[in-house]
Amino acid sequence: MDMHSDFDRLLFFEHARKTAESSYAKNPNDAENLLRWGGALLELSQFQNGPDESKKMVQEAITKLEEALVVHPKKHDALWCLGNAHTSFAFLTPDRDEAKIYFDKSAIYFQQAVEEDPSNELYRKSLEVAAKAPELHAEIHRQGLPYQTMGPGPSTSASAKSTKVKKNNDLTYDILGWVILAVGLVAWVGFAKSQVPPPPPPR
């Protein structure tokens, strides 16, 4: 069932990406469409083979979300998604100093999203979690990248260390999963709104 669900998500977000790309050709200044496109790319980054391919797709998402902010600079959902994209990019970056640059950017975007929509609990929670992200990044990369721990071959670690790595990776996937789920929901709502037929003309 999990593979079926993942496949359905892949198809959904690939369709959303293609629809957004098509809409962009007609109107490149539609901030909602750029947000949907960036959100779809961010979701699709999970399905790439290895961190380099994922980073490339996250970078494409960042580009689209930045375009949305050029059109609508105070668009809080685009600011929040951009914070998530920078967080994702940072977690995919093994170098601690380079990752810190992206974590700092994500905190700035989360803060701006909170300023634009202070009542949004998700934005405030994202800002809180962003402060802890560099520490989690250090722990994850000290134990080894998730991509490396999933590779073939026997583990040479003691079973206690193996359990700790598994727990850290599970925590990482839980956090990133929630972030990606939230981005996916924003993208899905935006996509659904774009598919609603216009109201009938007044008589």
FENFEN-V31010 format. One line per field, one symbol per residue. ss: DSSP state (H for helix, E for strand, - for the rest). phi: phi as a letter, one per 20 degrees, with the letter a starting at -180 (. if undefined). psi: psi as a letter, one per 30 degrees, with the letter a starting at -180 (. if undefined). Layout:
ss=???
phi=???
psi=???
//
This chain:
ss=-HHHHHHHHHHHHHHHHHHHHHHHHH----HHHHHHHHHHHHHHHHH---HHHHHHHHHHHHHHHHHHHHH----HHHHHHHHHHHHHHHH----HHHHHHHHHHHHHHHHHHHHH----HHHHHHHHHHHHHHHHHHHHHHH--HHHH---------HHHHHHHHHHHHHHHHHHHHHHHHHHHHHHHHHHHH---------
phi=.ffffffffgfffffffffffffffebfdeffffffffffffffffeeenfffffffffffggffffffffcfdfffffffffffffffffedffffffggfffffffffffffffcfeefffffffffgfeffffgfffffeoggfffeffofeefffffffffffffffgffffffffgfffffffffffffefffffffe
psi=eeeeeeeeeeeefeeeeeeeeeeeeejfgjeeeeeeeeeeeeefffgljleeeeeeeeeeeeeeeeeefeeifgjeeeeeeeeeeeeeeeffjekeeeeeeeeeeeeeeeeeeeeeiffjeeeeeeeeeeffeeeeeeeefefkkeeeffllllkglleeeeeeeeeeeeeeeeeeeeeeeeeeeeeeeeeeeffklllkkl.
//
